[in-house]
């Protein structure tokens, strides 16, 4: 679901609340690792 358009195109697989991660690599880490592993 593209609510933020192409801006959130890479984050659509990420859980809600992580629209714009601080780092471009953070989206990959967040998608493969739990949030508690911060």
Secondary structure by P-SEA (a helix, b strand, c coil): ccccccccccccccccccccccccaaaaaaaacccccc
